[in-house]
């Protein structure tokens, strides 16, 4: 997660590990569920790794949640 880095995504297109692209709507309900779970897990790991390395950013974020 670098500052200023452009996030390149097409929310309706899923790229498989082999590079094949499939539109979200063409996936079965089960495939959508598995893909969604895998996506959330990957985001969770990435956020955890980032905030583990940037404790001061975590403290800022936590402080914002406490203010709400």
mmCIF file as gemmi writes it, N, C-alpha and C atoms, coordinates in Angstrom:
data_model
loop_
_atom_site.group_PDB
_atom_site.id
_atom_site.type_symbol
_atom_site.label_atom_id
_atom_site.label_alt_id
_atom_site.label_comp_id
_atom_site.label_asym_id
_atom_site.label_entity_id
_atom_site.label_seq_id
_atom_site.pdbx_PDB_ins_code
_atom_site.Cartn_x
_atom_site.Cartn_y
_atom_site.Cartn_z
_atom_site.occupancy
_atom_site.B_iso_or_equiv
_atom_site.pdbx_formal_charge
_atom_site.auth_seq_id
_atom_site.auth_asym_id
_atom_site.pdbx_PDB_model_num
ATOM 1 N N . UNK Axp A 1 ? 0.835 -1.179 0 1 0 ? 1 A 1
ATOM 2 C CA . UNK Axp A 1 ? 0 0 0 1 0 ? 1 A 1
ATOM 3 C C . UNK Axp A 1 ? 0.878 1.24 0 1 0 ? 1 A 1
ATOM 4 N N . UNK Axp A 2 ? 1.211 1.675 -1.132 1 0 ? 2 A 1
ATOM 5 C CA . UNK Axp A 2 ? 2.057 2.858 -1.225 1 0 ? 2 A 1
ATOM 6 C C . UNK Axp A 2 ? 1.201 4.089 -1.449 1 0 ? 2 A 1
ATOM 7 N N . UNK Axp A 3 ? 1.587 5.169 -0.817 1 0 ? 3 A 1
ATOM 8 C CA . UNK Axp A 3 ? 0.875 6.422 -1.019 1 0 ? 3 A 1
ATOM 9 C C . UNK Axp A 3 ? 1.005 6.844 -2.47 1 0 ? 3 A 1
ATOM 10 N N . UNK Axp A 4 ? -0.092 7.323 -3.037 1 0 ? 4 A 1
ATOM 11 C CA . UNK Axp A 4 ? -0.079 7.806 -4.405 1 0 ? 4 A 1
ATOM 12 C C . UNK Axp A 4 ? -0.14 6.714 -5.457 1 0 ? 4 A 1
ATOM 13 N N . UNK Axp A 5 ? -0.19 5.463 -5.048 1 0 ? 5 A 1
ATOM 14 C CA . UNK Axp A 5 ? -0.244 4.363 -6.004 1 0 ? 5 A 1
ATOM 15 C C . UNK Axp A 5 ? -1.671 4.233 -6.531 1 0 ? 5 A 1
ATOM 16 N N . UNK Axp A 6 ? -1.822 4.102 -7.828 1 0 ? 6 A 1
ATOM 17 C CA . UNK Axp A 6 ? -3.129 3.974 -8.44 1 0 ? 6 A 1
ATOM 18 C C . UNK Axp A 6 ? -3.618 2.539 -8.33 1 0 ? 6 A 1
ATOM 19 N N . UNK Axp A 7 ? -4.832 2.384 -7.863 1 0 ? 7 A 1
ATOM 20 C CA . UNK Axp A 7 ? -5.447 1.072 -7.757 1 0 ? 7 A 1
ATOM 21 C C . UNK Axp A 7 ? -6.133 0.769 -9.081 1 0 ? 7 A 1
ATOM 22 N N . UNK Axp A 8 ? -5.717 -0.283 -9.734 1 0 ? 8 A 1
ATOM 23 C CA . UNK Axp A 8 ? -6.251 -0.629 -11.047 1 0 ? 8 A 1
ATOM 24 C C . UNK Axp A 8 ? -7.167 -1.832 -10.912 1 0 ? 8 A 1
ATOM 25 N N . UNK Axp A 9 ? -8.466 -1.598 -10.944 1 0 ? 9 A 1
ATOM 26 C CA . UNK Axp A 9 ? -9.44 -2.669 -10.816 1 0 ? 9 A 1
ATOM 27 C C . UNK Axp A 9 ? -10.633 -2.423 -11.719 1 0 ? 9 A 1
ATOM 28 N N . UNK Axp A 10 ? -11.217 -3.488 -12.125 1 0 ? 10 A 1
ATOM 29 C CA . UNK Axp A 10 ? -12.512 -3.46 -12.785 1 0 ? 10 A 1
ATOM 30 C C . UNK Axp A 10 ? -13.41 -4.299 -11.9 1 0 ? 10 A 1
ATOM 31 N N . UNK Axp A 11 ? -14.273 -3.675 -11.123 1 0 ? 11 A 1
ATOM 32 C CA . UNK Axp A 11 ? -15.056 -4.42 -10.136 1 0 ? 11 A 1
ATOM 33 C C . UNK Axp A 11 ? -15.887 -5.56 -10.716 1 0 ? 11 A 1
ATOM 34 N N . UNK Axp A 12 ? -16.24 -5.484 -11.987 1 0 ? 12 A 1
ATOM 35 C CA . UNK Axp A 12 ? -17.086 -6.528 -12.545 1 0 ? 12 A 1
ATOM 36 C C . UNK Axp A 12 ? -16.288 -7.638 -13.215 1 0 ? 12 A 1
ATOM 37 N N . UNK Axp A 13 ? -14.947 -7.565 -13.19 1 0 ? 13 A 1
ATOM 38 C CA . UNK Axp A 13 ? -14.115 -8.56 -13.85 1 0 ? 13 A 1
ATOM 39 C C . UNK Axp A 13 ? -13.188 -9.22 -12.83 1 0 ? 13 A 1
ATOM 40 N N . UNK Axp A 14 ? -13.139 -10.547 -12.861 1 0 ? 14 A 1
ATOM 41 C CA . UNK Axp A 14 ? -12.298 -11.322 -11.961 1 0 ? 14 A 1
ATOM 42 C C . UNK Axp A 14 ? -11.198 -11.965 -12.804 1 0 ? 14 A 1
ATOM 43 N N . UNK Axp A 15 ? -9.949 -11.823 -12.369 1 0 ? 15 A 1
ATOM 44 C CA . UNK Axp A 15 ? -8.829 -12.469 -13.06 1 0 ? 15 A 1
ATOM 45 C C . UNK Axp A 15 ? -8.407 -13.69 -12.251 1 0 ? 15 A 1
ATOM 46 N N . UNK Axp A 16 ? -8.4 -14.843 -12.883 1 0 ? 16 A 1
ATOM 47 C CA . UNK Axp A 16 ? -7.971 -16.083 -12.227 1 0 ? 16 A 1
ATOM 48 C C . UNK Axp A 16 ? -6.454 -16.094 -12.088 1 0 ? 16 A 1
ATOM 49 N N . UNK Axp A 17 ? -5.941 -17.054 -11.332 1 0 ? 17 A 1
ATOM 50 C CA . UNK Axp A 17 ? -4.496 -17.16 -11.124 1 0 ? 17 A 1
ATOM 51 C C . UNK Axp A 17 ? -3.76 -17.399 -12.439 1 0 ? 17 A 1
ATOM 52 N N . UNK Axp A 18 ? -4.438 -17.977 -13.426 1 0 ? 18 A 1
ATOM 53 C CA . UNK Axp A 18 ? -3.8 -18.215 -14.73 1 0 ? 18 A 1
ATOM 54 C C . UNK Axp A 18 ? -3.957 -17.017 -15.671 1 0 ? 18 A 1
ATOM 55 N N . UNK Axp A 19 ? -4.615 -15.951 -15.179 1 0 ? 19 A 1
ATOM 56 C CA . UNK Axp A 19 ? -4.775 -14.735 -15.975 1 0 ? 19 A 1
ATOM 57 C C . UNK Axp A 19 ? -6.079 -14.663 -16.753 1 0 ? 19 A 1
ATOM 58 N N . UNK Axp A 20 ? -6.852 -15.731 -16.748 1 0 ? 20 A 1
ATOM 59 C CA . UNK Axp A 20 ? -8.135 -15.719 -17.45 1 0 ? 20 A 1
ATOM 60 C C . UNK Axp A 20 ? -9.089 -14.755 -16.746 1 0 ? 20 A 1
ATOM 61 N N . UNK Axp A 21 ? -9.823 -13.979 -17.526 1 0 ? 21 A 1
ATOM 62 C CA . UNK Axp A 21 ? -10.744 -12.988 -16.96 1 0 ? 21 A 1
ATOM 63 C C . UNK Axp A 21 ? -12.184 -13.43 -17.169 1 0 ? 21 A 1
ATOM 64 N N . UNK Axp A 22 ? -12.988 -13.26 -16.127 1 0 ? 22 A 1
ATOM 65 C CA . UNK Axp A 22 ? -14.402 -13.631 -16.159 1 0 ? 22 A 1
ATOM 66 C C . UNK Axp A 22 ? -15.213 -12.504 -15.549 1 0 ? 22 A 1
ATOM 67 N N . UNK Axp A 23 ? -16.33 -12.184 -16.174 1 0 ? 23 A 1
ATOM 68 C CA . UNK Axp A 23 ? -17.212 -11.17 -15.591 1 0 ? 23 A 1
ATOM 69 C C . UNK Axp A 23 ? -17.895 -11.75 -14.362 1 0 ? 23 A 1
ATOM 70 N N . UNK Axp A 24 ? -18.061 -10.911 -13.342 1 0 ? 24 A 1
ATOM 71 C CA . UNK Axp A 24 ? -18.657 -11.329 -12.075 1 0 ? 24 A 1
ATOM 72 C C . UNK Axp A 24 ? -20.009 -11.991 -12.291 1 0 ? 24 A 1
ATOM 73 N N . UNK Axp A 25 ? -20.827 -11.427 -13.14 1 0 ? 25 A 1
ATOM 74 C CA . UNK Axp A 25 ? -22.164 -11.95 -13.385 1 0 ? 25 A 1
ATOM 75 C C . UNK Axp A 25 ? -22.179 -13.32 -14.032 1 0 ? 25 A 1
ATOM 76 N N . UNK Axp A 26 ? -21.069 -13.749 -14.621 1 0 ? 26 A 1
ATOM 77 C CA . UNK Axp A 26 ? -21 -15.064 -15.253 1 0 ? 26 A 1
ATOM 78 C C . UNK Axp A 26 ? -20.593 -16.16 -14.273 1 0 ? 26 A 1
ATOM 79 N N . UNK Axp A 27 ? -20.18 -15.774 -13.075 1 0 ? 27 A 1
ATOM 80 C CA . UNK Axp A 27 ? -19.817 -16.757 -12.057 1 0 ? 27 A 1
ATOM 81 C C . UNK Axp A 27 ? -21.079 -17.314 -11.406 1 0 ? 27 A 1
ATOM 82 N N . UNK Axp A 28 ? -21.022 -18.578 -11.006 1 0 ? 28 A 1
ATOM 83 C CA . UNK Axp A 28 ? -22.155 -19.163 -10.281 1 0 ? 28 A 1
ATOM 84 C C . UNK Axp A 28 ? -22.216 -18.524 -8.89 1 0 ? 28 A 1
ATOM 85 N N . UNK Axp A 29 ? -23.317 -18.704 -8.213 1 0 ? 29 A 1
ATOM 86 C CA . UNK Axp A 29 ? -23.47 -18.146 -6.867 1 0 ? 29 A 1
ATOM 87 C C . UNK Axp A 29 ? -22.368 -18.673 -5.942 1 0 ? 29 A 1
ATOM 88 N N . UNK Axp A 30 ? -22.051 -19.95 -6.057 1 0 ? 30 A 1
ATOM 89 C CA . UNK Axp A 30 ? -21.002 -20.54 -5.238 1 0 ? 30 A 1
ATOM 90 C C . UNK Axp A 30 ? -19.635 -19.94 -5.541 1 0 ? 30 A 1
ATOM 91 N N . UNK Axp A 31 ? -19.355 -19.721 -6.838 1 0 ? 31 A 1
ATOM 92 C CA . UNK Axp A 31 ? -18.079 -19.118 -7.237 1 0 ? 31 A 1
ATOM 93 C C . UNK Axp A 31 ? -17.994 -17.673 -6.747 1 0 ? 31 A 1
ATOM 94 N N . UNK Axp A 32 ? -19.116 -16.966 -6.812 1 0 ? 32 A 1
ATOM 95 C CA . UNK Axp A 32 ? -19.133 -15.589 -6.313 1 0 ? 32 A 1
ATOM 96 C C . UNK Axp A 32 ? -18.848 -15.559 -4.813 1 0 ? 32 A 1
ATOM 97 N N . UNK Axp A 33 ? -19.453 -16.492 -4.085 1 0 ? 33 A 1
ATOM 98 C CA . UNK Axp A 33 ? -19.244 -16.55 -2.64 1 0 ? 33 A 1
ATOM 99 C C . UNK Axp A 33 ? -17.786 -16.883 -2.308 1 0 ? 33 A 1
ATOM 100 N N . UNK Axp A 34 ? -17.237 -17.898 -2.974 1 0 ? 34 A 1
ATOM 101 C CA . UNK Axp A 34 ? -15.835 -18.277 -2.731 1 0 ? 34 A 1
ATOM 102 C C . UNK Axp A 34 ? -14.879 -17.145 -3.103 1 0 ? 34 A 1
ATOM 103 N N . UNK Axp A 35 ? -15.132 -16.506 -4.231 1 0 ? 35 A 1
ATOM 104 C CA . UNK Axp A 35 ? -14.276 -15.407 -4.678 1 0 ? 35 A 1
ATOM 105 C C . UNK Axp A 35 ? -14.373 -14.232 -3.712 1 0 ? 35 A 1
ATOM 106 N N . UNK Axp A 36 ? -15.579 -13.921 -3.265 1 0 ? 36 A 1
ATOM 107 C CA . UNK Axp A 36 ? -15.773 -12.826 -2.313 1 0 ? 36 A 1
ATOM 108 C C . UNK Axp A 36 ? -15.046 -13.093 -1 1 0 ? 36 A 1
ATOM 109 N N . UNK Axp A 37 ? -15.137 -14.312 -0.504 1 0 ? 37 A 1
ATOM 110 C CA . UNK Axp A 37 ? -14.445 -14.674 0.743 1 0 ? 37 A 1
ATOM 111 C C . UNK Axp A 37 ? -12.931 -14.576 0.57 1 0 ? 37 A 1
ATOM 112 N N . UNK Axp A 38 ? -12.436 -15.097 -0.553 1 0 ? 38 A 1
ATOM 113 C CA . UNK Axp A 38 ? -10.988 -15.051 -0.808 1 0 ? 38 A 1
ATOM 114 C C . UNK Axp A 38 ? -10.515 -13.603 -0.919 1 0 ? 38 A 1
ATOM 115 N N . UNK Axp A 39 ? -11.308 -12.766 -1.575 1 0 ? 39 A 1
ATOM 116 C CA . UNK Axp A 39 ? -10.976 -11.354 -1.724 1 0 ? 39 A 1
ATOM 117 C C . UNK Axp A 39 ? -10.906 -10.674 -0.358 1 0 ? 39 A 1
ATOM 118 N N . UNK Axp A 40 ? -11.891 -10.926 0.476 1 0 ? 40 A 1
ATOM 119 C CA . UNK Axp A 40 ? -11.913 -10.334 1.823 1 0 ? 40 A 1
ATOM 120 C C . UNK Axp A 40 ? -10.736 -10.815 2.666 1 0 ? 40 A 1
ATOM 121 N N . UNK Axp A 41 ? -10.405 -12.099 2.56 1 0 ? 41 A 1
ATOM 122 C CA . UNK Axp A 41 ? -9.261 -12.63 3.313 1 0 ? 41 A 1
ATOM 123 C C . UNK Axp A 41 ? -7.959 -11.983 2.858 1 0 ? 41 A 1
ATOM 124 N N . UNK Axp A 42 ? -7.807 -11.804 1.547 1 0 ? 42 A 1
ATOM 125 C CA . UNK Axp A 42 ? -6.584 -11.185 1.024 1 0 ? 42 A 1
ATOM 126 C C . UNK Axp A 42 ? -6.484 -9.731 1.476 1 0 ? 42 A 1
ATOM 127 N N . UNK Axp A 43 ? -7.597 -9.01 1.441 1 0 ? 43 A 1
ATOM 128 C CA . UNK Axp A 43 ? -7.6 -7.626 1.918 1 0 ? 43 A 1
ATOM 129 C C . UNK Axp A 43 ? -7.245 -7.587 3.401 1 0 ? 43 A 1
ATOM 130 N N . UNK Axp A 44 ? -7.807 -8.504 4.184 1 0 ? 44 A 1
ATOM 131 C CA . UNK Axp A 44 ? -7.521 -8.564 5.615 1 0 ? 44 A 1
ATOM 132 C C . UNK Axp A 44 ? -6.042 -8.8 5.887 1 0 ? 44 A 1
ATOM 133 N N . UNK Axp A 45 ? -5.437 -9.734 5.15 1 0 ? 45 A 1
ATOM 134 C CA . UNK Axp A 45 ? -4.007 -9.995 5.326 1 0 ? 45 A 1
ATOM 135 C C . UNK Axp A 45 ? -3.167 -8.78 4.931 1 0 ? 45 A 1
ATOM 136 N N . UNK Axp A 46 ? -3.551 -8.122 3.842 1 0 ? 46 A 1
ATOM 137 C CA . UNK Axp A 46 ? -2.804 -6.945 3.38 1 0 ? 46 A 1
ATOM 138 C C . UNK Axp A 46 ? -2.896 -5.807 4.386 1 0 ? 46 A 1
ATOM 139 N N . UNK Axp A 47 ? -4.101 -5.562 4.904 1 0 ? 47 A 1
ATOM 140 C CA . UNK Axp A 47 ? -4.27 -4.502 5.9 1 0 ? 47 A 1
ATOM 141 C C . UNK Axp A 47 ? -3.511 -4.831 7.181 1 0 ? 47 A 1
ATOM 142 N N . UNK Axp A 48 ? -3.565 -6.08 7.589 1 0 ? 48 A 1
ATOM 143 C CA . UNK Axp A 48 ? -2.856 -6.493 8.793 1 0 ? 48 A 1
ATOM 144 C C . UNK Axp A 48 ? -1.354 -6.289 8.635 1 0 ? 48 A 1
ATOM 145 N N . UNK Axp A 49 ? -0.822 -6.685 7.483 1 0 ? 49 A 1
ATOM 146 C CA . UNK Axp A 49 ? 0.616 -6.523 7.234 1 0 ? 49 A 1
ATOM 147 C C . UNK Axp A 49 ? 0.993 -5.045 7.216 1 0 ? 49 A 1
ATOM 148 N N . UNK Axp A 50 ? 0.155 -4.226 6.575 1 0 ? 50 A 1
ATOM 149 C CA . UNK Axp A 50 ? 0.443 -2.797 6.498 1 0 ? 50 A 1
ATOM 150 C C . UNK Axp A 50 ? 0.453 -2.165 7.885 1 0 ? 50 A 1
ATOM 151 N N . UNK Axp A 51 ? -0.612 -2.381 8.635 1 0 ? 51 A 1
ATOM 152 C CA . UNK Axp A 51 ? -0.711 -1.74 9.949 1 0 ? 51 A 1
ATOM 153 C C . UNK Axp A 51 ? 0.28 -2.327 10.956 1 0 ? 51 A 1
ATOM 154 N N . UNK Axp A 52 ? 0.706 -3.568 10.75 1 0 ? 52 A 1
ATOM 155 C CA . UNK Axp A 52 ? 1.755 -4.127 11.61 1 0 ? 52 A 1
ATOM 156 C C . UNK Axp A 52 ? 3.074 -3.395 11.397 1 0 ? 52 A 1
ATOM 157 N N . UNK Axp A 53 ? 3.291 -2.937 10.179 1 0 ? 53 A 1
ATOM 158 C CA . UNK Axp A 53 ? 4.518 -2.212 9.847 1 0 ? 53 A 1
ATOM 159 C C . UNK Axp A 53 ? 4.402 -0.707 10.055 1 0 ? 53 A 1
ATOM 160 N N . UNK Axp A 54 ? 3.183 -0.209 10.235 1 0 ? 54 A 1
ATOM 161 C CA . UNK Axp A 54 ? 2.94 1.226 10.375 1 0 ? 54 A 1
ATOM 162 C C . UNK Axp A 54 ? 2.059 1.48 11.603 1 0 ? 54 A 1
ATOM 163 N N . UNK Axp A 55 ? 2.625 1.229 12.757 1 0 ? 55 A 1
ATOM 164 C CA . UNK Axp A 55 ? 1.883 1.333 14.012 1 0 ? 55 A 1
ATOM 165 C C . UNK Axp A 55 ? 1.251 2.715 14.19 1 0 ? 55 A 1
ATOM 166 N N . UNK Axp A 56 ? 1.962 3.772 13.794 1 0 ? 56 A 1
ATOM 167 C CA . UNK Axp A 56 ? 1.429 5.125 13.964 1 0 ? 56 A 1
ATOM 168 C C . UNK Axp A 56 ? 0.163 5.336 13.128 1 0 ? 56 A 1
ATOM 169 N N . UNK Axp A 57 ? 0.095 4.708 11.957 1 0 ? 57 A 1
ATOM 170 C CA . UNK Axp A 57 ? -1.113 4.806 11.123 1 0 ? 57 A 1
ATOM 171 C C . UNK Axp A 57 ? -2.271 4.067 11.792 1 0 ? 57 A 1
ATOM 172 N N . UNK Axp A 58 ? -1.968 2.909 12.411 1 0 ? 58 A 1
ATOM 173 C CA . UNK Axp A 58 ? -3 2.165 13.118 1 0 ? 58 A 1
ATOM 174 C C . UNK Axp A 58 ? -3.565 2.991 14.27 1 0 ? 58 A 1
ATOM 175 N N . UNK Axp A 59 ? -2.686 3.662 15.004 1 0 ? 59 A 1
ATOM 176 C CA . UNK Axp A 59 ? -3.124 4.482 16.128 1 0 ? 59 A 1
ATOM 177 C C . UNK Axp A 59 ? -4.017 5.628 15.659 1 0 ? 59 A 1
ATOM 178 N N . UNK Axp A 60 ? -3.692 6.237 14.504 1 0 ? 60 A 1
ATOM 179 C CA . UNK Axp A 60 ? -4.54 7.302 13.945 1 0 ? 60 A 1
ATOM 180 C C . UNK Axp A 60 ? -5.92 6.747 13.58 1 0 ? 60 A 1
ATOM 181 N N . UNK Axp A 61 ? -5.927 5.598 12.93 1 0 ? 61 A 1
ATOM 182 C CA . UNK Axp A 61 ? -7.19 4.991 12.524 1 0 ? 61 A 1
ATOM 183 C C . UNK Axp A 61 ? -8.033 4.618 13.742 1 0 ? 61 A 1
ATOM 184 N N . UNK Axp A 62 ? -7.4 4.015 14.736 1 0 ? 62 A 1
ATOM 185 C CA . UNK Axp A 62 ? -8.114 3.626 15.949 1 0 ? 62 A 1
ATOM 186 C C . UNK Axp A 62 ? -8.686 4.851 16.654 1 0 ? 62 A 1
ATOM 187 N N . UNK Axp A 63 ? -7.942 5.937 16.657 1 0 ? 63 A 1
ATOM 188 C CA . UNK Axp A 63 ? -8.424 7.167 17.292 1 0 ? 63 A 1
ATOM 189 C C . UNK Axp A 63 ? -9.655 7.708 16.571 1 0 ? 63 A 1
ATOM 190 N N . UNK Axp A 64 ? -9.687 7.592 15.254 1 0 ? 64 A 1
ATOM 191 C CA . UNK Axp A 64 ? -10.854 8.044 14.493 1 0 ? 64 A 1
ATOM 192 C C . UNK Axp A 64 ? -12.088 7.226 14.857 1 0 ? 64 A 1
ATOM 193 N N . UNK Axp A 65 ? -11.914 5.924 15.016 1 0 ? 65 A 1
ATOM 194 C CA . UNK Axp A 65 ? -13.053 5.072 15.373 1 0 ? 65 A 1
ATOM 195 C C . UNK Axp A 65 ? -13.568 5.407 16.779 1 0 ? 65 A 1
ATOM 196 N N . UNK Axp A 66 ? -12.674 5.757 17.675 1 0 ? 66 A 1
ATOM 197 C CA . UNK Axp A 66 ? -13.081 6.088 19.028 1 0 ? 66 A 1
ATOM 198 C C . UNK Axp A 66 ? -13.871 7.396 19.069 1 0 ? 66 A 1
ATOM 199 N N . UNK Axp A 67 ? -13.628 8.288 18.11 1 0 ? 67 A 1
ATOM 200 C CA . UNK Axp A 67 ? -14.32 9.576 18.068 1 0 ? 67 A 1
ATOM 201 C C . UNK Axp A 67 ? -15.745 9.447 17.548 1 0 ? 67 A 1
ATOM 202 N N . UNK Axp A 68 ? -16.048 8.385 16.819 1 0 ? 68 A 1
ATOM 203 C CA . UNK Axp A 68 ? -17.384 8.222 16.235 1 0 ? 68 A 1
ATOM 204 C C . UNK Axp A 68 ? -18.414 7.853 17.244 1 0 ? 68 A 1
